Amino acid sequence: VIEDYLSLKKLYFKLIKYTTIIMIPVCYGIVFFTRDVVFLWVGKEQYLEQPMALWCGLVAFNVVFNHISGSIIKAEGKNMRKTSVIYFVEGIINLALSLIFAKKLGMHGVMLGTYIASFISLLWMFSITRDILKISIVVFIPKALKLLVILMVLLSTHFVISYFLKQETSNFLSMITKAVPSLIVYFAL
């Protein structure tokens, strides 16, 4: 049984690593290229604002990692009902916060409520997974910080590129011009 937990722990860290490798560019794309895609696809007047794309990217990141922890919890078998409770509580928190924040912030408030609810769910799921796999925070934090540094370098690269390529309208060439250097930095890291 102990060997199963050790192999499950190794699998968990591999899943986190590879999912992060995939999700950073996906969320990065959601956050920074939504404007360009909307401009090209349906026109400038259909684009809301950049914060909407940011909330969507953050929620996507949370949901994916939440499902990884949920899979580990279900594989362990003893805490399966907790995942249902967590998702139910997340839904209630999401509804309550979205209603509260929507009054002051509109659609951005709804997205903020969704993000906060998904983040609480993520922390709750991670704490159960951490207990199941006996993962020390001391072991986990350096691994997480390395990924955050990579993300910060990517964000910085994008902001520098965007600063020099200020455009009111978007076209396919400007989208590619912004994406290629960022992807080069991403794959170099």
N, C-alpha and C positions, 0 to 999 in steps of 0.2 A: 504494500500500500504506500509506503514512504517513497519508493521508486516512482510510483505513479504520480505522486505530488511533485516530485522533482522534475519529472518529464513535463508535467502540466505547467510548472513554473517556467521552465525553459521555453515551452511553446508560447506561454503568455508574453514573455519578453520579446520573442521573435514576432509575434502578432503585433505588438505595440510598435516595434521597430519598423516592420515593413508597412504597416498601415500608416504610420507617420510619414514614411517616405512617399507614399502615394497621396496621402491627404494634404500634405503641405502644398504641393502645386495645385491640387484641386480647389482647396479653400482659397489659396492665393488667386487662382483664376476667377473664382466666384467674386471675391472682394474687389479685385482690381480691373477685371475685364467685363463686368456686368454692363457698365455704361457703354462700352464700345459695342458689345453684342446687341444690346437693346437699340442703340443708335442705328446699327446696320440692319437689324432684323425688322423692327417696327417703327423706327423713327424717333427723333429727339424728344418729341412731345410726350412720348410714353414713358420716359425715364423719370423715376421719382427723385431719389437723391442717393449719394454715396453711402450714408449710414445704413440704408436698407441692405445693400450688398454686404456690408460688414457684418450685420447681424446674421444674415443668411450663412455666411462663411463660418462664423463662430458656432452657430447651432449645428451645422453639418459636421464640424470637427467633434463637437460634444457627442452627437448621436452615434457616430461611428465608434468612438472609444467606449461609449456606454454599452454598445452591443458586444464588444469584446469581453468586457467584464461580465455581462449577462450570460454569455456563452460559457465562461469558466464556472460561474455560479450554477448553471444548469448541468454542466458536466459533473460537478461535485455531487449534486443530487439532494443534499440536505437542506439547502436554502432556496429551493426553486420557488416556493410561494412568496418569498421576499421580493423577487423580481416583479411579480404582479402587483404587490403592494407599492413598490417603489414607482412603477409606471402610473398607477392610480393616483398616488400622492403628487407625482409630477404633473399630471393632468389638472388636478385641482389647483395646485400652486400656479400653474401656467394660466389657467382661466382667471383666477383671482388677480394675479399681478397684471395680466394683460388688460383687464377691465380697469384697474386702478391707473396704470400708466397711460392707457389710451386716452383718458380724459385730458391729460396734460400734454402728451406727446404725439397723439394720433397713432398712425400706423407704426411709427418708430417705437412707441410705447408697447405696442403689441409684440413687436420683435424683441424688445428688451425683456418683457415678461417671459417670453418663450425661452430666451437665452438663460435667464436666471434659473428658471425651473429645470432646464436641461442640465445646467451646471450643478445644481443641488443633487439631481439624480445621478450625475456622473460621480460626484464625490461619495455619495452613499454607496453606489455600486462598487466603486474602487475600494472603499473601506471593507466591504464584505469580501471582495476578491483578495485583498491584502491579508485578511485574517485566514482565509482558506489556504492560500499559498504560502503563508508566513513570510511575507515580503517586508523587509525592513525599510522604513522611510529613508534611512541613511544610505541604503543601496539604490533606492529608486530615484531620489532627488538628483544625484549627479547625472544619471541617464536622461532625466527629463530636462535638466538645464542645458545639456549638449544640444538637444533638439530645439530648445528655445533660442539658443545662440544662432543656429542655422536659420531659423525663421527670422530673427532680427536682421541678419545679414541680407537675406532676401528682401525683406521689407525696405531696408535702407537702399538697396540697389534699385528697387522699383521707384522709390521716391526721388532719387537722384535722376533717373532716366525720365520720369514724368515731369520733373522740374524743367528739364531742357526741351521737352517735347510738348509744351503747353499748347493745347488745341481746343477750340470750342466745338469743332465737329470731329467725328471719328470716321475713319475709313479702315479698310483692311490693312493697308500698309502701315498706318500708325499703330495698329494693334500688334502687328508682327514686330515692328521696330521696338516696342516696349517689351514684348514677351521674350524675344531671343536672348538679349543680354541677361535677363533674369534667369532664364532656364540654364544658360551657361554657368552662371554662378551657382545655381542649385546643384547641377550635376558635378561641378568641381568640388563642392563641399562633401 
